Each structure stands twice: as C-alpha cells, then as structure tokens.
C-alpha cells in the first residue's frame, strides 16, 4: 500500500506542475533547443517519478493468482509505453531543418541551367483506376526540372494503361508476375530503366501521390552531402482520413501521421536516423543498385531500404516540406489494415539476419532507434488494457494496480498534466486529448493481433495494397470493431452504476469511477469513429484565392475564386447572376477559358461545374495538384473539434 499523502504537499506539487507547464506552453518555443531540453526534462522527470512510484508501491504480491498476473501484465505494457515516451522526449530534444541546404542546392541547380543530372520518376501502381493515376502522371510530367523521365510501373498488366501512357509520352513497364509486390515492381523498373534512360537519381511515387512542381530542385541539392543516398519528404493528404471524417474534424484536427512526419522525423534526422516512408523520396541509383536493389524480405520495403543503405554507410536525409500530395486511406478497414501492415513490416525487418537488430554493420544508435520504433507498436496493447481494466475491477474485483486516489493524484496527475501540456507544445498543436487516443485505439486491436501472430509466423503473408477510390457514398458501420467498444461501454456503465447504487464508496471505488469516466469518453469516440460516413464528392476541393472572370454569351463579369476542383469551382457572387443550368466560360489562371455550367448560386457564391476535354482537364490537374494548397487542417482547433464531437455524439442516428 502507498504511504499516506499530505494533502498540502499534493496540492503544491499539482499546482507547481500546472504553473510551470502553462508558463512553458505560453512563453517557450519548440523551435529553440534549450526550450525543448528544459520542457522535455521536466515532463520526462515527472514520468520517471511516476514510473518509480508504480514500480515500488503499486504492485501486488506475486502469489495473488490471476489478480497478480493481470496486474503485472498491465504494469509491463505500461512501462513499455513510458519507456517509449521517455525515449521520444530524448529524441525530440534535437531537430534538424534541411531547408537552408535545400535553398542553397536549388540555387546551384537553377544556376546550372540544363547541366543538371537527369531523374527517372517511378510511379508504382497496382489496380488503381485512371482517375487516381491520371493526377500523378500529369503532375509528374509538369515537374519544373529540365530532365525528367516518367515511368509507370504497372503490376496489374493493363493494356489500356499502356495505351494511355503512350498517348501521354511516358514510359510504361510491366512484368510477368507480382513477385515481391511493390519492392519487386520497383526492382523491375530499376532494371528496365537502366537500359533506357538510366538517370542517376530516381523519384519514387505511389500511384496516388502527385508531386509538386519544385520537388526535384528542392531535393536534389541535399545529395551534395557525401553520405546521403536517399532524401525523403513527408506525406501530405488532400482528403480527410477516416478518423477526421467520421468525427467531423476535417477542419479542426490533423491526420494521425502529422506528428510523425512534421515533428518526429525531423528529430530523427538530427540523429541521422530518419527513414524512408515508401513514396515521395529520391534515391541515388548507384547507391540502391550497389545495395542489391530494393529489399524484398519485408512487406515494408521502405524502412528496410533505409537500413540496407545504412549498412553501407549511407544515410536518409529528411526534407520537411510539402512536396507531394496524396490520398489517405478513405475507409476504416483500409486505415486499420495499413497500420497492421506497417507493424508487421517493422517486426519482419527486426527478425532478419541482416536487419538492424541482428545484422552486422549497424551502429548502436541505429539499433536503439529501431528498438524505439518497435516500442511504438508494442505500446498499442496497453491502450486496450486501459479500457478493459475497469471492467475487470467492477465484475471480478481484479485491480490493474493497487493504490489510493490521493497517491495517484500525487504521482500520476502531475505526470499527466506535464505531458498534456508538453505534447501539444512540442508538436505545435498536432496532438489533442481524446482525438489522439482514438486514432490509436481503433487500430490497437488489429495491431495487437498482428504482434501476436507475427511472433509465431512473421513471414509468408501476402502484401495488401491499401484500396483507394472505392465507392464511399453510403454509411458503413463496422460492427465487429464497434461491437467491441459498445460491449465495453455497456459493461463499464452497468458495473459502475451497480457499485454506486450499493453505496460501496471506498477509495478503490472512487479511483475506478474516475477511470471508468475517462474510458467511457474514449469508448464513445471510438464507436463514432467506427461509422464510416458518406463522402459525397468524388473530387476534393482546394482553397483558390485568385481573380476570376466569367462570360455568359456577350456578358462578362469579374469575380474572385473561393475554391476549385477538377469538377468545378466556387466564385464570389456579383451583382448579376446567371440562372442555374446556364452555360458560361470561366477564365482559370494558367489554364485558360474553361466551359462550365451553373450548378447553383446563393447570396455569397456562384458554383459552376466544369465541362472539360482531356487537354483542359490535364491543365487543371497541373494547376491544382502540382501546387496544391492545404485543404485539410494542419493544426488542431480544440474548441471546434470538441464541439463537433459533442454534436455528432448527440445525434440519434448517423447523418445521411
């Protein structure tokens, strides 16, 4: 049992923690190394203080049977999460910004004119339809760089795609089978292009990632650093991921990967441990060829590529700029399967004889960073255990750990407060309580099952491509996953109500009531996330603040664009409005006059639908997707996000 806590001392610790955290969050800057060190040490010290207390004062005697087994298992996974967090704090003390080097490199390359190295662009595709591929191919052709050779690597062997590539004057490659999935496809492209274009650098794109015009000028200059063999850029999405969409937070909550791409990878880069993420990267042909090509031993060839190059003394450099835009997983099943594949790939690489844990040629820092990445996945079961723990207490009297509410407030609450302030501060409002946990919870079950099964059969599983462009016009409830959270919620409610009705209000009961309340909030949000809401528009809209003109017959008006998509645009309303259905032409910058039809108009806007031929459509793609502005939130807006969550939670049925 915990030692009795002095209430005054408890209030002092909580108050000082809150005061210091608020001061740091308000006046410190995550861009200053000293501030990152001070706030990181403060938050880490509180977590370490909590971990020492958990270890020394909250564990039962080992001979308590099932109760002690559960308590020790809970403790073990909790410590995994704490160790991961402490290591993350240490990693994030450092941060590298390669943009000044990119500026200098771009200046050198532009000054060289046409005397710059050629680049082969590999677009790896498997079964994506033309609506997705077209954007990537046209945007790749529109790259602002003298020598670009576009290669479409088709692992579905489609004749119609071969013909379209010929019409667009891009190279097309296929192979007789799909051995080794994406890695095998890239290696086939590597072999075929070596006998044709043989550019010294290769830009790799997934089928749904459109490069921005300046990507090569920005990236290639970083290869002036002798050890650099690969330069990776972050993934940005032009559609909301399932969690953002289902919780109604497209404009108020960032996608789950923003912390990894915008915060963690720049910090890893400062340790020379950033890694490839599979798309939107440039690799040296010589380096990847000497390494034996893209590795085929794992379903995640990206991180394996980094460590394969690392063995030869090369590094992956991270350029934290928005240099491509792509499609996020659109449905919850695809979202979960994607995380499961990443988890499996991480474990597979760890088990390889030449991998970063077992293989020769790696530094201690390489191995430690890889272990830290694995801990990210091994922390997922703890999220599920946190939801299950109150249920076990209410129905079986089995506690996750043994303490008093006062002791937890003294040791646990300061650690939570410190990290709740530190997280949004270090990530610049890319984490948010409830939303951050839910993004992890919905995939935690699948990841946990992947970890268990990978311990027995890590290899021999088929590569699953994340499906994109499917019909999303209906409400889809994922009952298997939602049922798990619904059952937990009902059990939590019944157990808590029964205890309160029986007036059994001791310290353990109060502690678990508080725990139950938090679990209920997370359960409810997770249930809402399990309902895929319709996505009615086929083409995403982007903000577009440019002058506009439109003509209807002989009448011409000036206006301003509000937003634009490949399907149409919204303009600010003028004094005279054409009627719905009326034909007109709209002058789009860099595109020209585009035929359109009035869809509707309101007091503030005129909405038109474009009627384009292929030439105009490709000009629109080059305009919109080669320099796409942000159309998804990049920072959390907490008040708006929570108000929308409450509004959705109050609906009696999913919106249609």
N, C-alpha and C positions, 0 to 999 in steps of 0.2 A: 504494500500500500504506500501511496505517496505521503511524504511528510506534510503536516498541516501548513497551509499557506497563509501568511499575514495579508489580510485584505488591503491594507495601505500599501504594502510593497507591491502587490499585484496591480493596483491602480497606477502606481508610479511607473512600473515597467511598461504597462499598456499605453499610458499617457505619453511617456518619453518616446516610445516607438512610433506612435502616431504623429507626434510633433516633428520628429526627425524625418520621418517618411514624407510628410506633407511638405516640409521645407525643401527636401531634396527634389521631390517631384515638381515643385514650383520654381525653384531657382537654379538647380543644376541642369547641365546639358549632357545628353547621352553622346554627343559628338566630342566631348572633352575626355581624354584618357583618365585624368585624375578623378573626375566626377564618376566615371564608370567604376574605377577602382574603389572609391570611398563607398558608394551606394552598394556595389557588389559585395564588398567585405562586410558591410553592415547587415545586408539581407542574408548572406551566407552564414554569418556568425549566429544569427537568430535561428536559422535552420539547423545548424550544428548543435546549438544549445538544446533545441527540441529533440534532436536525434539522440543525444546523450541521455536526456531525461527518459525518453522512450525505452532506451536500452537498459537503463539502470533501475527504473522504478515502475514500469507498467506491464512487465511480462509475468505470467503465472508460473507456478511450479510445473516442470515438465511432466509430472506424473498425474496431471488432471485429465488424462484421457483425450477424448475428441475435442474438448474445450481448449486444451493446451495446444493441440495440433493446429487448430484453426487460428489461434492467437499468434503462434509462431510463424505460420504461413503468411498471415496478414502482415506481420512485422517484417518478414523477409522482403516481400514485394514493396512495402512502404519504404524500406531502406534503399531498394533499387531505385525508386523514384527520387528519393532525396539525394542519393549519390549522383544520379544523372543531373539533377538540378544544380547541385554544387559544382559539378564539372562544367555545366553550361555557363554558370556565372563566371568561372575562371576563364573559360574560352572567350567570353564576350568582353572581358577587360581589354582585349586587343581588338583592333578593327583596321582593315586595310581598305583604302579608297584608291582604285586604279584609274580613276577618271583623269587626273593630271597626266599620267603616262599615255592614256588614250588620246588626250588632246594633242600632245606632242607628236605621237605617232600619226595621227590623222593629218597634222600639218606637214609632216615629212612626206607622206604618201601623196597628198594632193599636190605638193610642190614637184613631185617626180613625174606628174602627168601620166602618160601611158606606160612609163617604165616601172610598173608595179607587178608583183607576182600574180599569176592567174589563180582563180579559185573555182573548184568544182563544187556545185551545190547538190547534195544528195537529199532527195525527198523520198523517204521510205513510206510506202503505202501498202496497206492490206485491207482491201474490201471497203475503203471509204468511197462515198459516192462523189460525183463530179462537183456537186455544189460545195463540198468541202475542199477538194483537191484544187479546183479552179482558183480559189483565192490564193493558195500557197504558191502555185506555179506562176500565176500572173505577177504576184508580189515579188517572187524571186527574180523574174525577168526584169522587174522595174528597179532592182538594186542599183544604187548610184555607185558604180565602180567600173573601170574600163574592161576587165577581162573576167567575165562570169560565164561558166558553162553549167547549165541546169540539167540534172539527171533525175528522172523519175524512176525509182526502183520499185517495180510492181510485183509484189509477191502473190497476186491473185491472177496474173497472166490474162489480162483483159484486152481483147483486140480493139475494142472501142477506145480504150485509154491510149493504146499505142497510136491509133489514128489521130486522136486529138493532140497528142504530143508532137506528132509530125506536123500538124497544122500550125502549132504554136512554135515550131522550130526549136524544140528542146529534145535532149537525148532520152531515149526510153530503154530500160533494161529489165529483163526477166530471167528467171532460172527455172529448171525443170521441176524443182520441188521446194519445200519450205524448211529444209533442214536448218536447225539452229535459229529459226524465227528471225527476229529483227537483226540480230548480230550476223547471221548468215547472209541476209539480204544486203547489209552494208558491206560485207566482205566481197560479195559478188560485184557490187558497184565499184569497190576498190580495185578489183582485178580488171574489170572491163574498161574502166576509165583510164587505167594505167597504160593501156594500149591505144588510147584515143586522145583524150585531152591532157591527161597526166599533170594536172595542176598541182603545185607544191602544197597547197592548202585546201582543206575540204570543210565546207559548211554543211552540217547535218541538221535537217529539219524533219520533224514529224509531219505527217500529211496534213494536219490541221493547224500548223503554226506558220503564219505569214511573217516574213522578215520585214523589218523597217528599212527604208531606203539607205540609211547610213550605216548599216550593221558592219559591213566589211571595213570601211575606213576607220570605224571606231575600234574594231577588234584587232586587226592585223598588226597595228603598231606595237601591241604588247608582246609579240613574238621577238622583239628586239632583245628581250631578256633571255640570255642563253639557255636557261633550264626550262623555259616554258615550252611545252609540247601541245597544250590544249588550253583554249580560252573559253570559258563557259559564261553565258549570260542568263539572267533569270527568266522564268516563265511568267508571263502575264496573260490573263484571260479576258476575253471580251464578252463572256457570258457568265452569269452567276453560277457558282457551284450549287449542288443540291441543298446544302445546309443554308446558305444565304437565301436561296429562292424559297425553300419551304418555310423558313422562319420570317419571310417578308423583309429581309435585311440587306437587299442588294445595294441600297444606297447608304447603309449605315453600319455595315460590318464587313470586314475584309475576308478574303478567302483564306482557308486554313493554312496555305503554304506561304503566305506573305512573310511570316516570322522567319521561316527557314531561308527563303530567298533574299529578303531585304535586310535581315539582321544577322542570322547565324552564319550564312555562307561568307559574308564579308569578314566576320570574325575568324572563321576557319581559314580564310585566305591569308590573314595575318600570320597564321601558324604554318603557312604553305600546305594546308590540308583541305582546301576546298575541293569538291569533286564534281565530276560530270553528272548531269541530270537527264541525259538522253536526247535532248533536242536543243536547237539554237546555240550550238557550240561550233567552234572552228578548231580543227586538229591538223597538225603537221603530217602530211602524207609520209614523209620519211620516218618520223617517229613511230607512227602506228604500224607502218609496214615492217620496220625492224623489230617491233614487238610481236610480230606474227599475226597482225590484223586485229579486228575487234574480237574480244574474248567470247567464247561460246559456251562456257561451263555453267553459266547462271542465267536465270530469267531476267536479271537486271544487268545487262551488259554495260550500263553507264558507269556505275560506281566501280565495277570490275575493271573497266577501261582505265580509270584514273589510277588504280593501284597497280595495274600491269605496267603503265608508263612510269609509275613511281619507282618500281624495282630497277628501272634503267637510269634512275637519277633525274627523271623529268618531273615537272610539277604542273598542276592545273591552276591556272590563274582565273580569278573571278572578276568580271566587269559588271558592276551593279548598275546597269542601265536598262531601260525598257527598249529592247532592240528587236522584239518579235511579239506577236500577239496570237493566242491560240484558243482552242475550245477546252474548257474544263469538262470533267465528267458531268453529264447532264442529268443522270438519274442516280438514285441512292445505291442501287445494286452495283452499277459501274464504279461509283465512288468507293464503295467498300471493297470490291474485287481489286481495284487498283492498289489500295493500301495493303491488302493481303499479298499481292504480288511483290510489292516493294519490301515487305517484311521477309518473305520467303527468299528473295534475291539476296538480301543482306545476310541471312543465315547461310545461304549456299556459299557465298564468297568466303565467309568466315571458316567454312569447313574444308575449303580446297587446300590441297597440299602446297600450292604456291600462293595461297591467299595471305592477307595481311596478319593473320594470327599464327599460321603455321609455317609460312614460307620464308625463305632466306631473302636478304636484301632490303628489308624494311627497317626504318629507324624505330626507336622506342616511341617517339611522338606519333609516327604513323600508326602503330599498333594501338596506342592509347586512344587516339581519335576514332579508330574503327570500333573499339570496345564501347566508347561513348555513344556512337551511332546505334549500336546494338541495344544498349540500355534504353534508348527511346522506345523500341518495340517491346522490350521486356517489362516496361512500366505500364503497358496497356492493361494487363490483367488486374492491376491494382485498382483501376477505375471501376471495374465490375465488382470487385470485392468490397469497395466502399459502399455500393448500393445494396449489396446482399447482407452486409454486416448487421444493420439494424433489424432486418427480418429474422436473422438467427437469434438475436437477443430477445425479441418480442415473443417468439414461439418456442425457443428451446433454452433460453437463458444463457446462451453462449456468447460471451463478450469478445470483441476484437482486441481490446486491451483494457486493463484494469486501472482505473484512476477515478478522481473526483472532478466535478465540474470546475472547482476552484483551481485545481492543479493544471487542468487543461487550459484554463484562461491565463494562467501564469506563464506556461511554457509554450502552449500551442498557438494561442491567439496572437501573440507578438510575431511569431514566425509567419503566420498567415497575413497579418497586416503589412509586415515588411515586404513580403513577396507580392501582395496585391498592388502595392504602390510601385515596386521595382519593375514588375513585368510590363505594365503599360508604358512606364517611363523608358526602359531600355529598348522597347520595341516601337516606341513612338506611336502609341495608341493602336497597336495591331493585336493586342490581347484584350479580352473583356470577360469578366466572370460570367458564368452560365454558358455563354456562346462558345468560349474557348473549350470548356469541358464537354459540351455537347458534340462538337466536331470530333473530339477524341472518342467519346462514348459510343457513337453509332458504329464506329469501325472496331471498337475494342473486342467485341465478341469474335468477329472474323479473324482478327489478328491473333487473339488468344488461341483459337483453334489451329491457325497456321503454325504457331510456335509449337504447339503440342504435336501436331502431325509431322512437322519438319524434324523433330527430334528422332522420329522413327524412320521417315522416308523423305529426306531432304531433296533428292534428285529424281528425275524421271517424270516430272509433271509437265503438261503442255503449257505453252506460252499463251496467255489470254490477252488479246488486244482489247483495249477499252473502247467499247462501241460509241460512236459519235453520229449525230444526225438522225437519230431514230424519232419516231412519232411520239411527241410529248404533249398531245392535245387533251389528254384525259387525266383525271385524278387517279392515282395509283397508291393504294395503301399496302405497305409491305408488312403484312400481318405477322409473319414469322418473327421478325425483329421487334415490331411494335408490340406484339403479344408478350414478349419477354418483359418489356418495360411496363406494360399495363398490369401484368401479374405482380410485378414487384410493387407497383403503386398501390394496388388493392391490398396486398399483404401488409405493407407499411401502414396504411390507413387503419385497417382492422386491428392490427396489433397495438398501435398507439392509442386508438380510441378505447379498446378493451382495458388497457392498463390505466388510463386516466379515469375511466368510469369506475374502476375498482379502487380508485384513490390510493394506488400504490406508488406514492410520490417520494421516492428516496433519491439520493444523489445520482445513482446509476440511471434511474428513470429520466431525470431531468436532462442528463447528458445525452441519452439516446433519443429523447424527444427533439432536442436541437439538431442532432444528426439526421433524424428522420425528416425534419422540415426541409433541410438542405437537399436530401435525397429525393424528396417529392418534387421539388422545383426542377431538379435535373431530369427526373423521370418524365415530367410533363413536357419539358422542352424536347427531350429525346423522342417522345411519342409524336410530337408535332413534326419533328424532322423526318419521321418515317412515312410521312404522307407526301408523296411527290405531287405537287400542284401543277396544273397545266402551264405550258409555255406556248402561248398562242401565236407569237410572231416567229416566223421562220428566219428572218434576218434581224440581227441585232442593230440597234440604233446607237449612234455616236454623237456627242455634242459637236456642233459645227457652227462656229461663230464667224461667218463671212457675209459680205454683202451679196445680195441676190437681185436678180431681175427676172420677171416672167412676162410672157406675151400670150394674150388670148386674142386671136385674129389680128386686128391692127392696133389693139390697145396694149400698152406696155406700162408696167409698174416697177418701181424699185422697192426692195424689201431687205430683210435680213434672214439668214438661215437660223433656225433654232437647233435642229438636229438633222441627221441624214443617215440613210441606209442604202443598200443596193436596191431595195424595193421602192423607196420614195424619200420624201423629206417633209419637214415642217418649217413653214416660213411665218414671220410675223405678219399679222393681218394689216392690211392697208385700208384706205378709205373706200375702195371699190373691190368687191369680191366676186369672182366667177361662181357660177352655180355648181353644185355637186354634179359630177359626171361630165362637166365641160372639159374639152381638150385645151391644152396650153403647152407652152415650152418654157423651160426653166434654164437659166444660164448658171451652170455649176463651174466654179473656178477649176482650171486645169483639165476640164472635161469638155466644155462647150455647151451648146444648146441641147437640152435633153427633152424629148417628147414626154408629156405626162398627162394625167387626167386628175381632176379634182376629186379627192376622196371625200372630204368634208371640210367644213370650216366652223370656227367658233368665234367668240368675242376677241380672242387673242391670237389665234393661229390659223393658218391656211395649210391643210395637209394634202399633199399630192402623191400620186402613185406613178412611178416612172414606167415608161413603155420603151424599153431599150432593145437594140440589136446587140450582137455579140461584141462589136467594136466599142460601143458606148459602155457596155457592161464592164469590159476589161479596163476601160479608162476610169470608171468608177471604183473598181477594185484597187487599181493602182493609187487612186486618190485616198480612199478610205482606209485600206488595210496596209498600205506601205508607210503611213504616217498616222496611225490610229491614235486619237486622243483617249484619255481614260473615260470609260463609261460605267465602270464598277468602282465601288468605294475603295479608297486606298488607306483610309484611316477610320477607326471606329467612331461613331457618333452615339455615345452610350444612351442618352435620354431617348433619342429617336428609336434606337434599336429595342430598348426595353418597352417603350410604349407600343410599338408594333407587335412585340411578342405578347404583351398583355391583351391587345386587341384580338390577335389570332386565337389565343387561348380561350377567349370568351365566346368564340363562335360555336354554335351548336352543331355545325357540320362544315366540312371543308368548302371553301369558296369554289364556285364553278365559273 
